[in-house]
Amino acid sequence: MQNKLKNNDIKLLFKKIAAFIIPLYLLWFFYIEYFPLYYNRPTNTRWYFLKESLEGNYKIPKVNKIFLGESRLNAGLDYTKISGSYGFASGGSTPVEMYYVLKKYLKKYPKPDTVFLSVSPRFFCELFAFWHFAVRNNFISTSDFKEIISEKSMRTDVLGDFPRFKFFLYKADYLTYYQDDVLYNNVFSGYEENKKLIEKMQEMKGGRPHPGLKDSCSALNYETGYDNFMPDKLLVNYFDKILGTCKTNNIMLIFFSMPVNKSSFDALSPKFVSGYEKFMKKYANKYPGFIISDSLYAYPDKFFGDASHLNIKGRELFTEKFTKGEIFEF
């Protein structure tokens, strides 16, 4: 009799806990799904803006050139100086995220004449933005994720352990993945800052401000930590998918790397450099109609604001050289 009472008490306790937790979770889920501008930090707002723009909720002007890549491209190139262009580069992106930018763009907008692609060597070897930016901000949809994990090249650990479960947690708005931004913006105080950021990104033709850069930097970048260039199978496969999509749609593709600071360039492993060059030459031969540069090159340290990104002086120099077709010359 006592055991039966104890069991009933336990069941009642669980019911009370559920009655308390479930409404709180539903409220949290609703808040995370529908009010991202109120709690997101700027980097997450970038991915929100990218998603909404590609869905047609923010206007993208008619262009004939689009830029794909990561933060080194955003920091180093002024799209407003390039006629008929728009930028989709986002921090930490690999060919995976940029393939889905291209795929979503072609689904919604007229195809461009030219795709400019710039991915640093690091992001052929490892992921950075995929989980905590692209998936977190719903840029990678469920159907996109199913496509990713179905790839034959998934014989890789680049997505980490239990990727399906991790994806489920993001889609369920698991507290840990959002709480830092929510606390940073005191739940609802981020709206005005994020609206201004979106207006600025529209003004910059898809670019994004890169604050906090120094007047000079001789620190070593991520690539100096590699002994060999060992691209990941999944990332390589998505690089090939970008090139294949452009070829199928008769879009010209131009691939180039951004400059590195002289200190980093001098510290790169010769094996890493030769491995990267060999990799790029392979794709230049596979797609002879495209321009695929295998060059890694340096600018003086004074043009860098941190170990990886050009500062304002560097941005002006690179943009000038880019518009003249002289980006590998210094």
N, C-alpha and C positions, 0 to 999 in steps of 0.2 A: 504493500500500500504506500509506504514511504517512498520507494523507488519511483512509483507511478507519479506521485506528487512532485518529486524532484524533476522528473522528465517533463511534466507539464510546466513547471516553473521555468525550466531551461527553454522550452519552446516559446513560452510567453515572452521571455527576455529577448530571444532572437527576433521575435515579431516586433517588439518595441524598438529594438536597434534598427531593424530594416525600415520601420515606419519613419524613423528619424533620418537615416542615411540616404535612402532612395530619393526623397524629395530634394535633399541637398545636392545629390549628384546630378539630378535632372536640371536643377537650377544652374549648376556649374557648367554642364554640357551646353545648355542654351546660351549662356554667357560667352563661353569660349567659341562656339560656332558662329554666333551672330554679332559679336561686338569686338572683333579683333583690333579695330582702330583705337579702342579705348584702353587696351592693355599692352599692345605689342611695343617692343623696342624698335628702333629704326631698321635694324638688319632684318627683322621679321616682317616689318612693313614693306620692305623691298620685295620680298617674295609674295606677299599679299598683292601688292601692286602689279607684279608680273602676272600672277594668275588672273586677276580681274581684267587687266588689259587684254590678255589673250582670249578672254571670254567676251570681250566687247563692251565691258562695263566702264572702261576708261578709253577715251578716243586715242587711236593710233593713226596718225596721218598717212596718207598714201605715200609710200616710199618705194625706191627700187634697190636699196641696199639695206641689209640688216646685219647687225654685229652680234655675234654669240661668243661667250667666254666667261671669264671670272673677274675678280676685283682688280687685278693688275691692268686689265683692259679698261675698266671703268675709271680707274684713277689716272690712267695715262693718255686717254684719247677724248677730245672734245667733239662730240657728235654734231654740235651746232655749227661747226666749221666745215662739215661735210654735207653737201647738198643731197637731198633725197635719201637721208639715212635715218635709222632709228636703232637704239641700242637695247639689247636684252641681257647683256652680261651681268652676272650676279655672283657675289662673293662665294668662293669655295666650290664653284661649279666644275663638274667633270663632263665628259661627253654624254653621260647619261642624262643629266638635267637639261643640257643644251639640245639634245635630240628631241626631247619632249617640248621644248620651246619651239623648235622648228616644226614639229608635227602639228602642234596646236595652232601655230601661226598660219600654216598652209591650209588648215581646215577652215579658218575664219576669214583670212585676208587674201588678196591677190598675191601670187608668187612674186618675189623680188627677182631682179636680174642677177644680183650678186649676194652671196653670203660670205661675210668675213668671219673667220673663226680663229680665236686665240685661246689656247689652253696651255697652261704652264706644264713643264715636264712632270712636276709633282702630281698633277691631277690625272695623269695616265697611270699612276701607280697606287693611288689611295683615294678614298672618298673623304669628303669633309662636310659639304652642305646637304647631302642627300637626306639624312634622317631629321636632324634638328632644324633644318630650314625648309627644304622642299616638301618632305612628307608632313612635317608639323603644320605647315601653312596650307595644306590641301592642294599644293601645286601638282604633286604626284597623286593621281586618282587611283581608285581600286583597280580599274582595268589596266592602267599603266603598270602598277605593281605586279599584277598577274603576268603581264608580258615580260617584265624584267626577270622574275624568278623562273619563268619557263624557258629562258634562253639556254641554249646548249653550253654557253660559256659560263654557266653558273657553277662550274667546278672551281670555285674560288671562295675565299672567306672574306672578300671585301665588304660584304653586307653584315658581317658579324654573325654571332650565334642566334638561332631562332628568329630569323627575319620575319616570318609570317606572324609570330606572336608579337613581335615588336611593332609591326605595322598595325595590328589590331589595337594595341595600347594607344598608339597615336590617334587612331580613328575614334577611340573611345574617350579621347581627351584626358588621358591619364594625368593626374595632378602634377607629378614631378616635371613633366615636359613643359609646363606653362607657368608654374608658380613664380619663377624668378621675374618674368616680365610683369606679371600681375602685381607683385609686391613692389617692383621698381616704379610702376605707374600708379601705385596706391589704388588699384582696382579700376578706376575710371578716369584718371587724369591725363592719359596720353593722347586724347583725341586731337586737340589743337596742334600739337607738335607733329603728329602723323599726317594730318591734313596738309600742313605746310610742306612737309617732306614730299608728299605726293605731287603737290603743285610744282615743287622745285624739280622733281624728276620729269614731269611733263615738259617743263620749260627747257630742261637739258636734253630733250629728245630721247628719253629713256635712260639717260645717264643717272648717276647718283653721286651726291657730294661725298667726299672722302676726307673728313676733318681729322685734325690731330697729327698731320704730317710735319716732320721736321724740315729744316732748311738744308740738311745734309745727313746722310747716314752711311756708315761703313760696316754696319752689322751684317752678318752672313745670313743668307736666305735658306729656306727649307732644303733646296736641292743640294746644298753643300753637305748635307748629312747622308747622302746616298753614295755608296761605293760603286754601284752598277745601276744602269737603267733597266728596270724589270717591270714593264707595263703589265697591268692586271688584265686578265682575259675578258672580263665583263666590260671594262672601260674601253678596251681596244675594240670589242665588238660594236659598242655604241658609237665610237669614232667612225668605224666603217659604215654604220647605218646612216650617220649624217652625210657622209660622202655619197653613199648609194642613193639616198633620198634626193640630193641635189642633182646627181646625174640623171636619175629617172625623170625629174621635173625640168630638165634642161636649165638648171640654175648654175651659174658660174660660182665656184668656191675658191676662196683664197685663204690659205692657212698661214699664220705667222706667229712667232713667239714675241712676247714683250721683252724689252731689254732688262738685264739684271745689273745691279751695281758692280763696279769694277772689282771691289773687294771680294764679292761672291764669285764673280767670273773666274778670278785667279785661283780660288779655292776649290773649284769644281773638280771632281775626280775625272781624269782622262777617260777611264772606262765608261763612266756615266755619259760623258759628252759623245764619245764614239758610238755608244749604244743608242742614244737618242737620234743621232744623225742617221744611223743605219735604219732605224725604225721608220723615220720620216721618208727616207729615200725609197723604201719599200712601197709606201703609199703614193708617192709621187710617180713611181713607175706603174702602179696599179691604176691610177687615175690620171693619165697623161694630159687630159683636157683641163685639169685644174692647176692652180699655182699652189704648191705645197712646199714651204720653205723648211729646210732642215737646220737653219742657222740658230745658234745661241750666241748672243752678242751683248756687249756691255756699254753702258753710259757711265761717265764719272760719278763718283759717290755724291757729289754736290747736287745732282738732279734727283736724288731719292729722299723720300720723307720717312721711310722705314726700310727694313731689310728687303722688302718685296715691291713696294709701290713708288712710282714716280711722284715727286712733289709738284707744286704749281709750275716751277721753272721747267721741270722735266716734262710735264704735261704739255706745256706750250711748245717745247722743242720737238717732242714726239709727234704732236699733231701737225706741226709745220712740215716735218719730214714725211709724215704719212701722206699728206695731201700732195706732196711732190714726188711720191714714190721712192723716197730715199731712206726708209726706216732702218736699213741695215748699215747705213754709212754714218761715220762720225769722225 
